[in-house]
Amino acid sequence: MENQLPPDSAEPVFESAPRIPPSPLSIPAPIPPAPDPVTYRDRGTELVIFGVGQIILGLLAALMVPFVILGAFMSRLAPGGALPPRQYVSGVATYAFVAAVLVMLGIGSVQMKRWARALTVVTSWYWLIAGSFGVVMLTAVLPVTMRRAMTQAQQTTSAPPVDMTTGVMAVIITLVIVVFTFFLILVPIAFLIFYRRSDVEMTCRYRDPVERWTDRAPLPVLGASVAFFAGSIYNLMLGLTTPMFPLFSHYLTGIPATGCLVVLAALDLYLATALFRLQPIAWWIAIFATPVRMLAIATSYSKAGLIQAYSKLGWSDAQMQMLNSSPIFQSRIVLWWGVLFMLAFLGYLLWLQRYFKTPAASVTADALNAKPL
């Protein structure tokens, strides 16, 4: 007979409880590795050097103001007489504006401000494009202009003819073209190469950690906004100094022209502000308004009404004759230069359409600045 333990004396059997997986909150999450710090070369010294260079260029532009004033007094001795004073006011205002912009950007670069770098990149692009067109036009027109000016000077004055050989004239023309090439092409290229460097951008972000107004829009859109803002100032200045407005095959002068230029300045100011805010309606207005302006200027310049328009502004008959005999006017190179420049700007506006596909509220400036100018 098998020995059996009584029920009370049976060894207790402990059943293993089901293992409850630990709560994920009880296990510390693995700490991700710290990202590598962004390394860049500090460009503070170079920013100061380039900023001082901009200030020097601004002072050189300011030095042109007294030369324009001196030219106004010297023009009284010219055979055709002096130009209307408003023409010289326009030149003085242009040089003063350029000087103020360069000095402002130079001071901002010395202080390593974000806005100074962004605006320098934008203005250097326009500086390079307009300067390239200008140097090409100067190379094509300057030799012919010098020959005709010397011929007219010898015919209208009793002074003995100036003995200038073709070689001497070629040297003078070459020096002039070299100087203009340096200031209008090489200098903006140097600015673009330097200020577009990632090290320069990171240096400005580190030295100027506060978000600036130029950070609120991508650089390409900021460039279009700056262009329309400059156009607004230019149209307003023309309305006050040279009231002449091209209107499809003829020119308005006087008060009607001033009114049209003021309206155009207001339109440009609106486009500058609305494009900066990434409003799609502003992009559409700019796309339609630019070819209309181009057509109005082209059809007006192609007609002979420009001479009559200048005569209404107070130019003398001798000055009209000099203008009409100018190779620049006869070849209409200014017309073609303006048309090509506006076509390039229209293509630029069409390229900007990518920034106006989504509402401005859903677009972040950091994402849009991924592809700077």
Secondary structure per residue as TSV (DSSP state, phi and psi in degrees):
chain	resnum	aa	ss	phi	psi
A	1	M	-	360.0	126.6
A	2	E	-	-73.2	138.8
A	3	N	-	-77.9	126.0
A	4	Q	-	-120.5	137.3
A	5	L	-	-75.9	141.1
A	6	P	-	-64.6	159.1
A	7	P	G	-57.8	-34.2
A	8	D	G	-72.0	-26.4
A	9	S	G	-92.3	4.1
A	10	A	S	-65.6	140.7
A	11	E	-	-67.1	133.0
A	12	P	-	-66.1	137.9
A	13	V	-	-104.8	118.6
A	14	F	-	-96.4	116.5
A	15	E	-	-82.9	132.0
A	16	S	-	-69.0	128.6
A	17	A	-	-70.9	147.2
A	18	P	-	-61.8	136.9
A	19	R	-	-75.1	120.9
A	20	I	-	-92.2	121.7
A	21	P	-	-60.3	138.8
A	22	P	-	-63.6	148.1
A	23	S	-	-65.7	139.2
A	24	P	G	-61.7	-20.8
A	25	L	G	-73.0	-21.3
A	26	S	G	-81.8	-13.8
A	27	I	S	-103.2	121.9
A	28	P	-	-63.1	133.5
A	29	A	-	-67.2	144.1
A	30	P	-	-64.2	136.5
A	31	I	-	-79.7	119.7
A	32	P	-	-65.1	150.9
A	33	P	-	-64.4	140.7
A	34	A	-	-64.0	134.1
A	35	P	-	-63.8	149.1
A	36	D	-	-65.1	133.7
A	37	P	-	-63.3	143.0
A	38	V	-	-69.4	119.2
A	39	T	-	-101.9	136.1
A	40	Y	-	-154.0	160.6
A	41	R	-	-91.5	124.6
A	42	D	-	-65.8	128.1
A	43	R	-	-112.3	30.5
A	44	G	H	-62.8	-41.9
A	45	T	H	-64.5	-43.6
A	46	E	H	-65.2	-35.7
A	47	L	H	-62.3	-38.8
A	48	V	H	-66.0	-42.4
A	49	I	H	-63.7	-47.5
A	50	F	H	-67.2	-34.2
A	51	G	H	-64.4	-41.8
A	52	V	H	-62.9	-37.9
A	53	G	H	-61.1	-40.6
A	54	Q	H	-64.8	-39.5
A	55	I	H	-63.3	-40.7
A	56	I	H	-63.2	-42.5
A	57	L	H	-62.9	-38.1
A	58	G	H	-64.2	-39.7
A	59	L	H	-67.0	-35.9
A	60	L	H	-64.1	-39.7
A	61	A	H	-65.0	-37.2
A	62	A	H	-66.5	-30.5
A	63	L	H	-67.3	-19.6
A	64	M	H	-71.9	-19.8
A	65	V	H	-62.0	-50.4
A	66	P	H	-64.4	-29.8
A	67	F	H	-66.9	-37.5
A	68	V	H	-65.0	-41.6
A	69	I	H	-64.5	-41.0
A	70	L	H	-63.6	-38.8
A	71	G	H	-63.7	-30.8
A	72	A	H	-65.2	-38.5
A	73	F	H	-75.4	-37.8
A	74	M	H	-70.1	-26.7
A	75	S	G	-67.7	-17.0
A	76	R	G	-65.7	-22.3
A	77	L	G	-88.4	-5.7
A	78	A	S	-72.0	155.2
A	79	P	T	-59.2	-35.6
A	80	G	T	-86.0	-3.5
A	81	G	-	87.3	173.3
A	82	A	-	-78.8	149.3
A	83	L	-	-73.5	161.8
A	84	P	-	-57.8	144.2
A	85	P	H	-57.5	-28.6
A	86	R	H	-64.4	-27.8
A	87	Q	H	-64.2	-39.6
A	88	Y	H	-75.3	-30.8
A	89	V	H	-62.0	-38.7
A	90	S	H	-62.8	-44.0
A	91	G	H	-64.3	-42.5
A	92	V	H	-62.5	-44.0
A	93	A	H	-64.6	-37.3
A	94	T	H	-64.8	-49.6
A	95	Y	H	-65.1	-37.2
A	96	A	H	-65.6	-39.3
A	97	F	H	-65.8	-45.8
A	98	V	H	-61.1	-42.5
A	99	A	H	-62.2	-43.4
A	100	A	H	-64.0	-41.1
A	101	V	H	-64.8	-45.9
A	102	L	H	-64.7	-42.5
A	103	V	H	-65.0	-41.7
A	104	M	H	-62.4	-46.5
A	105	L	H	-65.7	-35.8
A	106	G	H	-64.9	-43.7
A	107	I	H	-63.7	-41.4
A	108	G	H	-63.7	-36.1
A	109	S	H	-68.6	-40.1
A	110	V	H	-61.5	-37.8
A	111	Q	T	-82.5	-2.9
A	112	M	T	61.1	47.0
A	113	K	-	-86.9	146.6
A	114	R	H	-63.1	-43.9
A	115	W	H	-64.2	-32.1
A	116	A	H	-67.2	-42.6
A	117	R	H	-63.8	-46.1
A	118	A	H	-62.3	-46.4
A	119	L	H	-69.2	-31.4
A	120	T	H	-66.6	-40.9
A	121	V	H	-61.4	-45.4
A	122	V	H	-64.5	-50.5
A	123	T	H	-66.9	-31.0
A	124	S	H	-68.0	-35.1
A	125	W	H	-62.5	-47.8
A	126	Y	H	-66.0	-37.7
A	127	W	H	-58.5	-45.4
A	128	L	H	-68.4	-44.1
A	129	I	H	-66.3	-50.8
A	130	A	H	-64.7	-38.1
A	131	G	H	-65.8	-37.3
A	132	S	H	-64.4	-44.9
A	133	F	H	-60.5	-41.8
A	134	G	H	-65.5	-40.8
A	135	V	H	-66.6	-39.6
A	136	V	H	-62.7	-44.3
A	137	M	H	-65.3	-40.2
A	138	L	H	-64.5	-40.9
A	139	T	H	-63.1	-34.7
A	140	A	H	-80.3	-29.7
A	141	V	H	-104.3	-31.2
A	142	L	H	-58.4	-44.6
A	143	P	H	-59.5	-44.4
A	144	V	H	-66.5	-39.9
A	145	T	H	-63.5	-41.8
A	146	M	H	-65.3	-41.8
A	147	R	H	-62.7	-45.8
A	148	R	H	-68.8	-35.9
A	149	A	H	-65.2	-40.4
A	150	M	H	-66.9	-39.1
A	151	T	H	-64.9	-44.8
A	152	Q	H	-67.4	-35.8
A	153	A	H	-65.3	-38.0
A	154	Q	H	-71.9	-29.6
A	155	Q	H	-80.0	-30.0
A	156	T	H	-95.6	-11.2
A	157	T	S	-118.1	157.6
A	158	S	-	-92.3	5.7
A	159	A	S	-70.8	153.3
A	160	P	-	-64.1	148.7
A	161	P	-	-62.9	142.7
A	162	V	-	-82.6	125.2
A	163	D	-	-86.5	93.3
A	164	M	-	-120.3	115.8
A	165	T	-	-75.0	167.4
A	166	T	H	-64.2	-34.3
A	167	G	H	-65.8	-43.2
A	168	V	H	-63.3	-42.7
A	169	M	H	-63.6	-38.3
A	170	A	H	-64.6	-38.1
A	171	V	H	-65.2	-43.6
A	172	I	H	-62.7	-45.4
A	173	I	H	-63.2	-41.0
A	174	T	H	-63.3	-43.3
A	175	L	H	-62.6	-41.6
A	176	V	H	-62.9	-44.4
A	177	I	H	-65.6	-38.6
A	178	V	H	-63.8	-42.9
A	179	V	H	-63.0	-45.7
A	180	F	H	-66.4	-36.4
A	181	T	H	-63.6	-38.7
A	182	F	I	-64.4	-49.8
A	183	F	I	-78.4	-29.6
A	184	L	I	-98.2	-16.7
A	185	I	I	-124.1	-55.2
A	186	L	I	-67.5	-41.6
A	187	V	H	-63.3	-49.8
A	188	P	H	-64.3	-31.5
A	189	I	H	-62.5	-42.9
A	190	A	H	-61.9	-41.6
A	191	F	H	-62.9	-42.6
A	192	L	H	-65.9	-43.1
A	193	I	H	-61.2	-39.6
A	194	F	H	-79.2	-52.4
A	195	Y	H	-74.1	-14.6
A	196	R	T	-89.1	-2.4
A	197	R	S	-67.4	142.5
A	198	S	H	-65.5	-33.0
A	199	D	H	-63.3	-38.0
A	200	V	H	-66.8	-42.3
A	201	E	H	-62.5	-44.4
A	202	M	H	-66.6	-35.8
A	203	T	H	-63.1	-43.6
A	204	C	H	-65.7	-37.2
A	205	R	H	-67.1	-36.2
A	206	Y	H	-75.2	-43.5
A	207	R	H	-75.9	-23.4
A	208	D	-	-128.1	76.3
A	209	P	-	-71.4	-10.5
A	210	V	S	-80.3	136.2
A	211	E	-	-67.4	130.8
A	212	R	-	-105.0	169.0
A	213	W	G	-67.1	-26.2
A	214	T	G	-71.2	-14.9
A	215	D	G	-80.4	-7.9
A	216	R	G	-84.4	-4.3
A	217	A	S	-142.4	149.9
A	218	P	-	-65.0	153.6
A	219	L	H	-58.6	-42.3
A	220	P	H	-59.3	-41.3
A	221	V	H	-68.7	-38.1
A	222	L	H	-60.1	-36.5
A	223	G	H	-62.9	-44.0
A	224	A	H	-64.4	-39.5
A	225	S	H	-62.8	-42.7
A	226	V	H	-64.1	-38.6
A	227	A	H	-62.7	-45.1
A	228	F	H	-69.2	-34.4
A	229	F	H	-64.9	-43.9
A	230	A	H	-63.5	-38.2
A	231	G	H	-63.8	-34.6
A	232	S	H	-63.8	-45.3
A	233	I	H	-64.7	-40.1
A	234	Y	H	-64.5	-45.2
A	235	N	H	-64.6	-37.8
A	236	L	H	-65.7	-39.2
A	237	M	H	-66.5	-40.1
A	238	L	H	-63.1	-39.5
A	239	G	H	-63.1	-27.8
A	240	L	H	-91.2	-28.1
A	241	T	H	-109.5	-40.5
A	242	T	-	-133.3	75.5
A	243	P	-	-70.8	88.8
A	244	M	E	-143.1	121.3
A	245	F	E	-125.7	120.9
A	246	P	E	-74.5	128.2
A	247	L	-	-137.7	75.0
A	248	F	S	52.3	81.9
A	249	S	S	81.3	-0.7
A	250	H	S	-152.8	170.4
A	251	Y	E	-118.3	136.8
A	252	L	E	-92.9	143.0
A	253	T	E	-132.2	167.8
A	254	G	H	73.9	-145.5
A	255	I	H	-63.2	-42.4
A	256	P	H	-58.3	-40.5
A	257	A	H	-66.6	-40.2
A	258	T	H	-61.3	-42.5
A	259	G	H	-62.2	-43.7
A	260	C	H	-64.7	-39.6
A	261	L	H	-68.2	-35.7
A	262	V	H	-66.4	-41.3
A	263	V	H	-63.0	-41.9
A	264	L	H	-65.0	-36.9
A	265	A	H	-64.3	-39.2
A	266	A	H	-65.3	-39.3
A	267	L	H	-63.3	-44.0
A	268	D	H	-64.1	-38.1
A	269	L	H	-65.2	-40.1
A	270	Y	H	-63.0	-45.4
A	271	L	H	-63.3	-38.5
A	272	A	H	-61.2	-42.4
A	273	T	H	-73.6	-44.9
A	274	A	H	-71.3	-37.3
A	275	L	H	-64.5	-39.1
A	276	F	H	-61.8	-32.7
A	277	R	T	-85.9	5.8
A	278	L	T	60.5	42.9
A	279	Q	-	-88.2	120.0
A	280	P	H	-59.4	-34.2
A	281	I	H	-61.8	-33.3
A	282	A	H	-67.8	-37.3
A	283	W	H	-63.6	-42.8
A	284	W	H	-64.1	-41.2
A	285	I	H	-62.9	-42.5
A	286	A	H	-63.9	-37.9
A	287	I	H	-65.2	-37.8
A	288	F	H	-83.0	-33.4
A	289	A	H	-74.8	-33.1
A	290	T	H	-64.3	-50.0
A	291	P	H	-66.2	-29.8
A	292	V	H	-64.9	-43.3
A	293	R	H	-61.1	-44.0
A	294	M	H	-61.3	-41.6
A	295	L	H	-67.0	-40.1
A	296	A	H	-64.4	-41.8
A	297	I	H	-69.6	-43.8
A	298	A	H	-64.5	-45.1
A	299	T	H	-69.2	-32.2
A	300	S	H	-74.9	-42.4
A	301	Y	H	-69.1	-30.5
A	302	S	T	-71.5	-12.9
A	303	K	S	-95.2	166.8
A	304	A	T	-81.6	4.6
A	305	G	H	-70.5	-11.6
A	306	L	H	-65.4	-39.1
A	307	I	H	-63.2	-44.2
A	308	Q	H	-64.3	-36.1
A	309	A	H	-64.9	-42.2
A	310	Y	H	-67.1	-34.7
A	311	S	H	-64.9	-32.1
A	312	K	H	-72.9	-18.0
A	313	L	T	-88.0	3.2
A	314	G	T	102.7	10.0
A	315	W	-	-76.4	144.2
A	316	S	-	-80.8	170.5
A	317	D	H	-64.3	-37.5
A	318	A	H	-65.1	-39.2
A	319	Q	H	-69.0	-35.1
A	320	M	H	-65.4	-37.4
A	321	Q	H	-67.0	-40.8
A	322	M	H	-65.0	-38.9
A	323	L	H	-66.0	-42.2
A	324	N	H	-68.3	-30.5
A	325	S	T	-88.2	-2.1
A	326	S	-	-67.7	135.0
A	327	P	H	-64.0	-26.5
A	328	I	H	-65.4	-42.7
A	329	F	H	-73.5	-41.4
A	330	Q	H	-67.4	-40.3
A	331	S	H	-79.3	-10.7
A	332	R	T	56.9	32.1
A	333	I	H	-67.7	-30.4
A	334	V	H	-64.3	-38.1
A	335	L	H	-61.9	-49.5
A	336	W	H	-67.9	-34.7
A	337	W	H	-63.2	-44.7
A	338	G	H	-65.6	-39.7
A	339	V	H	-65.1	-44.1
A	340	L	H	-64.4	-40.2
A	341	F	H	-64.9	-41.9
A	342	M	H	-71.6	-33.1
A	343	L	H	-64.7	-41.1
A	344	A	H	-63.6	-39.9
A	345	F	H	-67.8	-36.5
A	346	L	H	-64.3	-41.8
A	347	G	H	-62.1	-36.2
A	348	Y	H	-64.4	-42.7
A	349	L	H	-64.6	-39.3
A	350	L	H	-63.2	-37.4
A	351	W	H	-66.5	-28.5
A	352	L	G	-73.0	-4.4
A	353	Q	G	-60.1	-25.7
A	354	R	G	-62.6	-24.6
A	355	Y	G	-87.5	-3.4
A	356	F	G	-120.6	22.9
A	357	K	S	-82.0	-29.3
A	358	T	S	-114.4	157.2
A	359	P	-	-58.9	151.2
A	360	A	G	-63.2	-28.5
A	361	A	G	-68.7	-24.4
A	362	S	G	-96.2	3.9
A	363	V	-	-106.1	126.9
A	364	T	-	-97.9	145.3
A	365	A	H	-67.9	-31.4
A	366	D	H	-66.7	-40.3
A	367	A	H	-68.5	-36.7
A	368	L	H	-75.5	-26.6
A	369	N	T	-81.4	8.4
A	370	A	T	-66.0	-27.6
A	371	K	S	-121.1	82.9
A	372	P	-	-73.2	171.7
A	373	L	-	-63.5	360.0
